[in-house]
Amino acid sequence: MRVVVAVDPDTGVSPAELAAGWDVDEQARGIGAATVEAAPSGAYLPGLVELVVIPLAVNVASGVLCEVVKRLVRRSRREPAEVSEVEISEGATEHGDQVVVVRLSRSTT
């Protein structure tokens, strides 16, 4: 099984930056090694070109995985003033891959 992370370009974090951050984080590295792959056309988010893919080395709880992704995105991004929070949603593909989609929720003020 693998985890596929789709990062909205509006986060200010590229898939390459997230994969690099993943590889230097001890907890993330213990889950599996991150690579960047081309995104299938129209996959997950409009305008998405690349995905971060992590073949799972260990079984990991969904909540733990989402927290690791959220922490790494927060650490890597250049935070615009109107951004209030990193949002994570997850699902699965028909092939059994776990999909994590990273977006930003916008402040309403």
N, C-alpha and C positions, 0 to 999 in steps of 0.2 A: 504494500500500500504506500501511496505517496500523498503528500500534502501539496496542493497547488495554491499559491498565494497570489491573488490579483490585487495590485495596488493602484488605486485611482491616481492618475497623474496630478490631480489637484492637491494631493497630500504634500507635494514638494519632495517626495522621496522616490527615487527611481528603483526599479527592481534590482539593478546592480548595487545600489547603495544598501538596500535591505539585505541582499545576499552577503555582501561584505560584512555588514554588522552582525549577521547571523553567524558567520564563520569565526568571528573573534569573541563571541559570547559563549561562555562555558556551558550554560544551561541549554542554549539553543543547539550548540554543536553536539551535545549529548543526545539530542532527539534525532539528528541526521544532518548530513552535509547539504548545504543549499547550492543550487545552480540556477542559472537564468536560461530560460528557453523562450522561443518565439511563441506568441499567443495565437491560437487559431483565430481566424477571421470572425469577428463578432462575438468573441467569447467573453463572458462575465461582465465587462464594462465597455461602454463606447470609447473608441480611440485607444484601447489597450493594445500595446505592441509586444510586450514581454511579460512573462510570469516568473515567479520564483518557485522552484520545484524542490521539494525535500523528500527523498525516499526515507521512510521512517526506519531508523535503526532500532527503535524500541517502541513499545506500545505506550502512547501518551494520552492522557485525558484531554478531551476537547477544551475544557476550561483552561487548563495549563497551557496548551498550545496557543489559544487566543490571547492569553495574557502575555506570553513571550512575544508574539507578533506585535501586539499593541505597544509593549515596552520598547521594542526595537524601532518601531516606526516613530514613536515620540522622541526617542533619542536622536534619530537621524534627520528629522524634518526641520525645515526652516519655517517656523510657525508664523503665518500671517495673522494680523490682529483680529480678523473676523472669524477665525477658526476657534471653536470652543472645545471640541472633543474628537478623538479618534473613534470611529465606529467599526466594529468587526461583525460580520455576519458569516455564517458558514452553511455548508451543505455538502452534497456528495454528487459525483458524476455517475453515469450509468456504468462506468468501468471500475467503480470502487474507490476512486481518488477522493480524498477529503478536500473541499474547496473552502478557502478563507478569503473573503473579500474585505479590503480595507478602504474605508472612505472617511471623509470628515463631515461632521455635522456642523452646520453654520449657526453662529449665534443669531438671535432674532432681534438684537438691539441695535 
